[in-house]
Amino acid sequence: MLSTPEDAYDLLSELGAPQRLLTHVKLEDEAAEILINKYE
């Protein structure tokens, strides 16, 4: 089970995801965190 964003990144990496996808996922995570914190 995936408990953290790092778990998700590790899984994607193990599955052979290209670096650009890993970067995209990390940027989306950062953007979501900013939005969540802004509207809490």
N, CA, C and O of each residue as an XYZ file, in Angstrom:
160
protein
N       0.848     -1.181      0.000
C       0.000      0.000      0.000
C       0.891      1.241      0.000
O       1.958      1.259      0.613
N       0.440      2.250     -0.683
C       1.179      3.500     -0.759
C       0.730      4.412      0.384
O      -0.448      4.747      0.500
N       1.683      4.805      1.217
C       1.357      5.645      2.373
C       1.825      7.080      2.217
O       1.285      7.995      2.839
N       2.833      7.265      1.383
C       3.418      8.599      1.229
C       3.661      8.877     -0.256
O       3.686      7.957     -1.074
N       3.837     10.142     -0.587
C       4.187     10.459     -1.972
C       5.488      9.766     -2.401
O       5.637      9.366     -3.556
N       6.417      9.631     -1.465
C       7.683      8.969     -1.790
C       7.455      7.519     -2.200
O       8.141      7.006     -3.084
N       6.479      6.850     -1.551
C       6.143      5.483     -1.943
C       5.666      5.444     -3.395
O       6.023      4.543     -4.154
N       4.864      6.422     -3.761
C       4.348      6.484     -5.131
C       5.483      6.726     -6.123
O       5.532      6.095     -7.179
N       6.399      7.644     -5.783
C       7.529      7.913     -6.667
C       8.386      6.666     -6.832
O       8.820      6.334     -7.935
N       8.623      5.976     -5.708
C       9.433      4.760     -5.764
C       8.779      3.708     -6.652
O       9.455      3.054     -7.446
N       7.470      3.545     -6.519
C       6.757      2.559     -7.335
C       6.846      2.919     -8.810
O       7.139      2.060     -9.643
N       6.597      4.178     -9.139
C       6.688      4.601    -10.534
C       8.081      4.356    -11.088
O       8.243      3.913    -12.225
N       9.078      4.648    -10.277
C      10.457      4.437    -10.702
C      10.735      2.952    -10.936
O      11.361      2.584    -11.930
N      10.269      2.103    -10.019
C      10.455      0.657    -10.158
C       9.757      0.119    -11.401
O      10.217     -0.846    -12.012
N       8.646      0.749    -11.768
C       7.896      0.314    -12.947
C       8.508      0.830    -14.245
O       8.040      0.507    -15.336
N       9.562      1.635    -14.110
C      10.252      2.113    -15.300
C       9.717      3.403    -15.875
O       9.912      3.683    -17.057
N       9.041      4.199    -15.052
C       8.508      5.475    -15.541
C       9.656      6.392    -15.961
O      10.702      6.425    -15.313
N       9.455      7.128    -17.037
C      10.505      8.057    -17.465
C      10.669      9.201    -16.458
O       9.740      9.540    -15.724
N      11.845      9.773    -16.442
C      12.147     10.853    -15.496
C      11.172     12.007    -15.629
O      10.806     12.621    -14.627
N      10.744     12.314    -16.845
C       9.819     13.444    -17.025
C       8.477     13.184    -16.337
O       7.839     14.125    -15.864
N       8.039     11.925    -16.276
C       6.803     11.608    -15.560
C       7.005     11.759    -14.058
O       6.134     12.292    -13.370
N       8.135     11.301    -13.543
C       8.426     11.455    -12.118
C       8.476     12.937    -11.738
O       7.966     13.335    -10.691
N       9.087     13.737    -12.589
C       9.145     15.180    -12.332
C       7.748     15.778    -12.340
O       7.422     16.597    -11.481
N       6.928     15.384    -13.288
C       5.552     15.876    -13.378
C       4.768     15.536    -12.112
O       4.065     16.384    -11.562
N       4.893     14.303    -11.659
C       4.167     13.866    -10.461
C       4.620     14.672     -9.244
O       3.792     15.078     -8.429
N       5.908     14.902     -9.118
C       6.417     15.677     -7.983
C       5.910     17.115     -8.023
O       5.543     17.674     -6.990
N       5.889     17.713     -9.214
C       5.392     19.085     -9.333
C       3.898     19.169     -9.036
O       3.442     20.128     -8.414
N       3.142     18.177     -9.472
C       1.706     18.145     -9.178
C       1.472     18.016     -7.677
O       0.572     18.652     -7.127
N       2.280     17.195     -7.019
C       2.165     17.027     -5.572
C       2.439     18.351     -4.863
O       1.704     18.734     -3.954
N       3.492     19.047     -5.278
C       3.816     20.337     -4.673
C       2.691     21.345     -4.885
O       2.333     22.079     -3.964
N       2.139     21.382     -6.078
C       1.048     22.314     -6.373
C      -0.183     21.988     -5.530
O      -0.838     22.895     -5.017
N      -0.497     20.717     -5.383
C      -1.651     20.318     -4.572
C      -1.454     20.723     -3.114
O      -2.391     21.199     -2.473
N      -0.259     20.541     -2.591
C       0.029     20.929     -1.206
C      -0.159     22.431     -1.006
O      -0.720     22.863      0.001
N       0.308     23.216     -1.962
C       0.154     24.672     -1.859
C      -1.317     25.048     -1.859
O      -1.744     25.866     -1.045
N      -2.094     24.467     -2.755
C      -3.523     24.780     -2.824
C      -4.262     24.351     -1.550
O      -5.103     25.087     -1.033
N      -3.943     23.176     -1.064
C      -4.594     22.678      0.161
C      -4.289     23.606      1.327
O      -5.186     23.977      2.084
N      -3.022     23.981      1.471
C      -2.642     24.863      2.583
C      -3.271     26.253      2.452
O      -3.624     26.882      3.450
N      -3.404     26.711      1.233
C      -3.975     28.047      1.013
C      -5.452     28.092      1.379
O      -5.922     29.103      1.901
N      -6.186     27.031      1.119
C      -7.635     27.045      1.301
C      -8.103     26.323      2.558
O      -9.295     26.058      2.711
N      -7.177     26.005      3.459
C      -7.595     25.399      4.729
C      -8.137     26.443      5.667
O      -8.537     26.120      6.785
